Amino acid sequence: MSRFDVEVGHVLAVHLHTPTPTKKPPFGVALSPLRDAQWNCSSSVEPVSAFTLEEPPWITKHTKRAKEDVRIAGDKIARGLTRLDDLRRTVLTPQDSRIYPGNYAPVMVMENGRRVVRPMRYQCRPAGKPAIYDMKYPGTYNARRDNLTGFWRGQFGVTHGLMVVDVFYENVSTPAGNVVLEFRPRSGDPMLIACLWSRWSAPGESDLLSFAAITSDPPPEVAAAGHDRCIVYIRPENVDRWLRAEGGDAELLAILDDPTPDFYEYRLAA
């Protein structure tokens, strides 16, 4: 299942209060033996100036697995600190306009003959499915064009949407490893990306609006860059026909198979 990210309009900034860490290590923190002795000394007991402690072999043995665990833990901590810094910010940055699966984004739909924009989660949970569906099918942020009349039968031809984006991103494997490429239409025009969406309801739960972006075979320049899928940029004149989801399968698939002619330039993502 192809994964990609898109850049959309601004999102709201959220501010959280983070308590200032205490200067003294909290109980349960593992310190060196000498520091433990110093923290646990009362005013009537002199700290031990020096002593010898023989460490168990498992402390000094550095296994490959242990090093990898330390690296992974360090990466998680770094990501968490970065998120906290982002939540404290009051100035928007380009990164704030980039969405990932599980984020919310503005999606255009048709309601009572009018175009309406609704915030929706970028990972579709079809109506009638259990909430655990999100874990069973974690890739439902994309809807493959060749599976619209199968897996996506409940949404295709029923609930269509559009996402307006400027840029999309793809993970591409290279001899040097995995890289993320940023693709932008040469015309510079905003892209109208075809989506499917659903309203999920359950007793005692809030309604969930969620969507998936449709992907299809890539144009030559995206394929040459190393990716085998691409979002579908529909023509402006087909917007209302797509949103109304009127007509048979053949007519709707024809809209997807006749995308806006543009050329995607790419570069390494920042």
C-alpha positions as CSV (number, residue, x, y, z in Angstrom):
1,M,0.0,0.0,0.0
2,S,1.5,3.3,-1.1
3,R,2.0,5.9,1.5
4,F,2.3,9.6,0.8
5,D,1.9,12.9,2.6
6,V,0.3,16.1,1.3
7,E,0.6,19.7,2.1
8,V,-2.6,21.6,2.8
9,G,-3.8,24.8,4.3
10,H,-2.9,26.1,7.8
11,V,-3.9,24.2,10.9
12,L,-4.6,25.4,14.4
13,A,-1.8,25.7,16.8
14,V,-2.3,24.0,20.2
15,H,-0.5,25.1,23.4
16,L,0.1,22.7,26.3
17,H,1.8,23.5,29.6
18,T,4.7,21.3,30.4
19,P,5.9,21.2,34.0
20,T,9.5,22.3,34.7
21,P,11.5,19.2,35.6
22,T,12.7,19.0,39.2
23,K,16.4,19.5,39.9
24,K,16.6,16.5,42.2
25,P,16.3,13.1,40.6
26,P,12.9,11.5,41.4
27,F,12.6,8.3,43.3
28,G,13.0,5.2,41.1
29,V,15.6,6.8,38.8
30,A,18.7,4.5,38.5
31,L,21.8,6.4,39.3
32,S,25.4,5.4,39.8
33,P,26.2,3.6,43.2
34,L,28.1,6.6,44.5
35,R,25.4,9.1,43.6
36,D,22.8,6.8,45.2
37,A,24.8,6.8,48.4
38,Q,25.0,10.6,48.3
39,W,21.3,11.2,47.7
40,N,20.3,8.7,50.4
41,C,22.6,10.2,53.1
42,S,21.0,12.0,56.1
43,S,22.7,15.0,57.7
44,S,23.9,12.8,60.5
45,V,25.6,10.3,58.3
46,E,28.8,11.0,56.3
47,P,28.6,10.0,52.6
48,V,30.9,7.2,51.6
49,S,33.9,8.7,50.0
50,A,34.9,5.7,47.9
51,F,34.0,2.0,47.7
52,T,34.3,-0.8,45.2
53,L,31.3,-2.4,43.6
54,E,31.7,-5.3,41.2
55,E,29.2,-4.8,38.3
56,P,27.3,-7.8,37.0
57,P,28.5,-8.9,33.5
58,W,25.1,-8.0,31.9
59,I,25.8,-4.3,32.7
60,T,29.1,-4.0,30.9
61,K,28.3,-6.3,27.9
62,H,27.2,-4.2,25.0
63,T,25.1,-6.4,22.7
64,K,24.0,-5.4,19.2
65,R,20.4,-5.7,20.4
66,A,21.0,-3.4,23.4
67,K,22.6,-0.7,21.2
68,E,19.7,-0.9,18.8
69,D,17.2,-0.5,21.7
70,V,19.1,2.5,22.9
71,R,19.0,4.0,19.4
72,I,15.3,3.4,19.0
73,A,14.6,4.9,22.5
74,G,16.7,7.9,21.7
75,D,14.8,8.5,18.5
76,K,11.5,8.2,20.2
77,I,12.5,10.7,22.9
78,A,13.8,13.1,20.2
79,R,10.5,12.9,18.3
80,G,8.6,13.5,21.5
81,L,10.6,16.6,22.4
82,T,10.2,17.9,18.9
83,R,6.4,17.5,19.1
84,L,6.4,19.3,22.5
85,D,8.3,22.2,20.9
86,D,5.8,22.3,18.1
87,L,2.9,22.5,20.5
88,R,4.5,25.5,22.3
89,R,5.1,27.4,19.0
90,T,2.9,30.4,18.2
91,V,4.3,31.0,14.7
92,L,3.2,28.8,11.8
93,T,5.8,27.0,9.7
94,P,5.6,25.1,6.4
95,Q,5.7,21.9,8.3
96,D,2.3,22.7,9.9
97,S,0.6,22.4,6.5
98,R,1.8,18.9,6.0
99,I,-0.6,16.1,7.0
100,Y,0.1,12.4,7.8
101,P,-2.2,9.4,8.2
102,G,-4.3,10.0,11.3
103,N,-4.2,13.8,11.0
104,Y,-7.3,15.9,10.1
105,A,-7.5,17.8,6.9
106,P,-10.1,20.0,5.1
107,V,-12.0,17.9,2.5
108,M,-14.6,19.3,0.0
109,V,-17.8,17.4,-0.3
110,M,-21.2,18.1,-1.9
111,E,-24.2,18.7,0.5
112,N,-27.6,19.7,-0.8
113,G,-26.1,20.8,-4.1
114,R,-23.5,23.0,-2.5
115,R,-19.8,22.6,-2.1
116,V,-18.9,22.3,1.6
117,V,-15.6,21.8,3.4
118,R,-15.5,19.4,6.4
119,P,-12.5,18.5,8.6
120,M,-11.9,14.8,8.2
121,R,-9.4,12.3,9.5
122,Y,-6.9,11.1,6.9
123,Q,-7.5,7.4,7.3
124,C,-10.9,6.1,6.3
125,R,-13.1,4.0,8.6
126,P,-16.0,2.8,6.5
127,A,-19.5,3.2,8.0
128,G,-20.7,0.0,9.7
129,K,-17.2,-1.3,10.5
130,P,-15.9,-1.8,14.1
131,A,-13.4,0.7,15.5
132,I,-10.7,-2.0,15.5
133,Y,-10.9,-1.7,11.7
134,D,-8.3,1.1,11.9
135,M,-5.8,-1.4,13.3
136,K,-6.8,-4.3,11.1
137,Y,-6.5,-2.2,7.9
138,P,-4.0,0.6,8.8
139,G,-3.4,1.5,5.1
140,T,-6.9,2.9,4.5
141,Y,-5.6,6.4,4.0
142,N,-5.2,5.4,0.3
143,A,-7.8,3.9,-2.0
144,R,-6.3,2.2,-5.0
145,R,-8.0,2.9,-8.3
146,D,-8.0,-0.8,-9.2
147,N,-9.9,-1.7,-6.0
148,L,-12.6,1.0,-6.0
149,T,-15.4,-1.4,-7.1
150,G,-14.2,-4.1,-4.6
151,F,-12.9,-3.0,-1.2
152,W,-14.2,0.5,-1.6
153,R,-17.6,-0.4,-3.0
154,G,-19.5,1.2,-0.1
155,Q,-17.9,4.6,-0.8
156,F,-17.1,4.7,-4.6
157,G,-20.1,6.1,-6.4
158,V,-21.6,7.1,-3.1
159,T,-19.5,9.6,-1.0
160,H,-16.8,11.4,-3.0
161,G,-14.6,14.3,-1.9
162,L,-11.7,16.5,-2.9
163,M,-8.6,17.7,-1.1
164,V,-6.9,20.8,-2.4
165,V,-3.1,20.5,-2.1
166,D,0.1,22.1,-3.3
167,V,2.6,19.4,-2.8
168,F,2.7,15.6,-2.2
169,Y,5.5,13.4,-0.8
170,E,6.6,9.9,-1.6
171,N,9.0,7.5,0.1
172,V,11.4,6.2,-2.5
173,S,14.1,3.5,-2.2
174,T,17.5,4.3,-3.6
175,P,20.9,2.6,-3.5
176,A,21.8,4.9,-0.7
177,G,18.7,4.0,1.3
178,N,15.1,5.3,1.7
179,V,14.5,9.0,0.9
180,V,11.4,11.3,0.8
181,L,10.8,13.2,-2.4
182,E,8.7,16.3,-2.7
183,F,6.6,16.5,-5.9
184,R,5.1,19.8,-7.1
185,P,3.2,20.5,-10.4
186,R,5.2,22.6,-12.7
187,S,2.2,24.8,-13.4
188,G,2.2,25.8,-9.7
189,D,-1.6,25.4,-9.6
190,P,-3.3,23.8,-6.5
191,M,-4.1,20.2,-7.1
192,L,-7.7,18.8,-6.8
193,I,-7.1,15.4,-5.4
194,A,-9.9,12.8,-5.7
195,C,-11.0,11.2,-2.4
196,L,-13.5,8.9,-0.9
197,W,-15.0,9.5,2.5
198,S,-17.4,8.0,5.1
199,R,-19.4,9.0,8.2
200,W,-18.9,6.4,10.9
201,S,-21.4,6.2,13.8
202,A,-21.8,3.9,16.7
203,P,-23.9,4.0,19.9
204,G,-22.3,6.1,22.6
205,E,-19.6,7.3,20.2
206,S,-19.1,10.6,18.4
207,D,-19.5,10.5,14.6
208,L,-16.2,10.2,12.8
209,L,-15.7,11.8,9.3
210,S,-12.7,10.2,7.6
211,F,-11.3,9.9,4.1
212,A,-8.9,8.2,1.8
213,A,-7.1,9.7,-1.2
214,I,-7.4,7.7,-4.4
215,T,-4.1,6.5,-6.0
216,S,-3.4,5.2,-9.5
217,D,-0.6,4.4,-11.8
218,P,2.0,7.2,-11.8
219,P,2.9,9.4,-14.7
220,P,6.3,8.7,-16.3
221,E,8.2,11.3,-14.3
222,V,7.0,10.0,-10.9
223,A,7.7,6.4,-12.0
224,A,11.2,7.5,-13.1
225,A,11.8,8.9,-9.7
226,G,11.2,5.5,-8.2
227,H,7.6,5.4,-7.1
228,D,4.8,3.1,-8.4
229,R,1.7,5.0,-7.2
230,C,0.4,8.6,-7.4
231,I,-2.6,10.6,-6.2
232,V,-5.1,11.6,-8.8
233,Y,-5.3,15.2,-9.8
234,I,-8.7,15.6,-11.5
235,R,-9.6,18.3,-14.0
236,P,-11.4,21.4,-12.7
237,E,-14.3,20.9,-15.1
238,N,-15.0,17.5,-13.5
239,V,-15.2,18.8,-9.9
240,D,-19.0,18.8,-9.5
241,R,-19.5,15.6,-11.5
242,W,-17.0,13.9,-9.1
243,L,-18.4,15.4,-5.9
244,R,-22.0,14.4,-6.9
245,A,-20.9,10.8,-7.5
246,E,-23.5,10.6,-10.2
247,G,-23.4,8.1,-13.1
248,G,-22.2,4.6,-13.4
249,D,-18.8,3.1,-12.5
250,A,-17.5,3.6,-16.1
251,E,-18.3,7.3,-16.1
252,L,-16.7,7.9,-12.7
253,L,-13.6,5.9,-13.5
254,A,-13.2,7.9,-16.7
255,I,-12.8,11.1,-14.6
256,L,-10.0,9.4,-12.7
257,D,-8.4,8.1,-15.9
258,D,-8.3,11.6,-17.5
259,P,-6.4,13.6,-14.9
260,T,-5.2,17.2,-15.2
261,P,-2.2,17.2,-17.6
262,D,0.7,18.5,-15.7
263,F,4.3,17.7,-15.1
264,Y,5.6,16.9,-11.5
265,E,9.0,18.3,-10.6
266,Y,10.6,16.8,-7.6
267,R,13.4,17.3,-5.1
268,L,14.5,15.8,-1.8
269,A,12.1,16.9,0.9
270,A,13.4,19.2,3.6
